[in-house]
Amino acid sequence: ALLLICVSLCTVSAARAEDGYRLWLRNAPVADAAQQRPGQVVLVGIESPTMILARDELSRGLAELFPGGATGRTTPILLRRVIGPQMREGAFTIASMDQGVAITANSDTGLLYGAFALLRELGQGKALASIRLDEAPAYDLRMLNHWDNPDGHVERGYAGRSIFDWWHLPGHVDARMTDYARANASIGINGVVINNVNARATMLEPRYIAKAKALADTFRPWGIRLYLSARFSAPRDIGGLKTADPLDPAVRAWWKAKADELYSAIPDFGGFLVKANSEGQPGPQDYGRSHANGANMLAEAIGNRGVVIWRAFVYAAENDEDRAKQAFTEFQPLDGKFASNVVVQVKNGPIDFQPREPFHPLFGAMPKTRLSLELQITKEYLGFASHLAFLAPLFEEVLDADTGRSGTVADTVSVIAGVANTGSDRNWTGSHFDQANWYAFGRLAWNPKLPSKQIASEWAAQTFSRDPAFLNAVVPMMLASRDAVVDYMTPLGLAHVMGTGHHYGPAPWVADLDRPEWNPVYYHRADRDGIGFDRTATGSDALAQYAPAVAKRLLADEALLLWFCHVPWDHRLTNGSTLWEELPRRYDRGVATVARMGTTWAGLAPYVDQQRHRAVADFLTIQADEARWWRDASLAYWSSVSGRALPAGHEAPA
Ligand code: GCW
């Protein structure tokens, strides 16, 4: 009877696993029975909660990967905590030794990451004896930024309501919080900001601090520190003060007391993330003070216990300077003025998470300031969760971009942040393939040099199937997907032509919004003569914010043509075509790629359980329809402003 119960439980959990809840941590059984099997997991060193998690995670994962149990020749796995060479927190090695396979680290989290790394390698079908790793994270802080509101709504979230159950916290911490922490730990994420940068001061009230503490206690053993977005006007909103002026002694004292209160509840509290004087949020400029004044005041309150992450995403309605220039104009002169525990967080590009943007000119331009790179994992401008777009190539493009000043973007930053795409949907991210973007973010924050192809392959093998025939088809499909979106939404450097407010679907014609820089026409500037935003010296000269050699390279990059130049419709491209000829080709190419993705996926049914296969196929059909919508609506509009006939095969719809 016991056996029967076990069998039926196992069946239930196997069926459950296919709704995507288990993410890339499925540990599907390894078929090759001839493989050397891992045996018992042995802890060497003082046991801590994190080490125990590492051991249990490994034991459980191995039992799932090798369900036959430890029959035949087995090799013990040693988790060795050593006192030893100076390694970056989280570093580990994996190597075969006489006594077995050893995961060695000089920190608890190193062992935890090592345990997950071993499972990742085995999960791809690698033989135990062949696994040799020597890894250290490239950055100390690898964090998710949640844009989750206390009422459960997630700004730019496409995966349901927030995963944070404020209503029942702190009395009840949902088991999902452990699953969430575990997923993050498995890819090396070690910091989470749990509330929206458009913050409510509520989050800093004692009742919410108690809730945050319950989450922090849950995340801690997984090596994750909790951070809060702080509303700059909190001393007024909830503190009973008349001002939030950062130079006012009462305001400074209020923040210091608030920080102390946080640290007494959460001893390893990470610090504050702040969006100030941006899109209507309060900030130091309300009192005639600078961003540095504001950030440094909070930094003083936090002291050496944590950091203040201050966002550089600023642009103002009153300012008629090119929006792409404003962050640099405001922040670059402040280089050297920020306290040492302030990190300035810069979005990957100068506008706003578009399908393709040049890298932000602040990277490399603030050598005396710690910078964080902010990436958006949730796909606000890339078709939400409905469209399949694997973002590793986008992330890789920005990380690898040469700033011409002090190396690549990856070289110039010390923190990597990603705007989370999680929600309470069963599959966490709203679509199965969006799990890959969470995964890719974590892997690149750990090692910015990992190629997109490897990340895609690792993820797909663990999430769906490690069969080479499956991987050989799905990996190229994933790698081509982001370029497809660029082609059918914003080819040749176009940007911000999405529907008003929600940013879904085409709306390049919108011209009547209150603020000029919210209108798509502000960005594409199409008229009878041509199209594109002149950001050269004859226009806004945003180009001059880059190092001269880089500016030259960007100007020559046709993928960014209309980002930097306003060109006539008859402008000749390097392939000999005119812009008017090339545009429809790009849209067509995007549409064709999506159609191909649908065919590829249809052929992969034998490798994927029915439930997830069907869900992905449905979404690809939606995407195929919407790629055509994007193409047809965009071309019809460009035709109407240019006064040129639509190319053959692109008749205006009836
Ligand atoms: O991309 C824009 C989004 C806003 C967001 C803002 C920001 C959180 O449309 O929803 O607000 O950027 O990054 O602050």
Residues whose N, C-alpha, C, O or C-beta is under 5 A from the ligand:
A	BS01	GCW	E155 N198 F313 D352
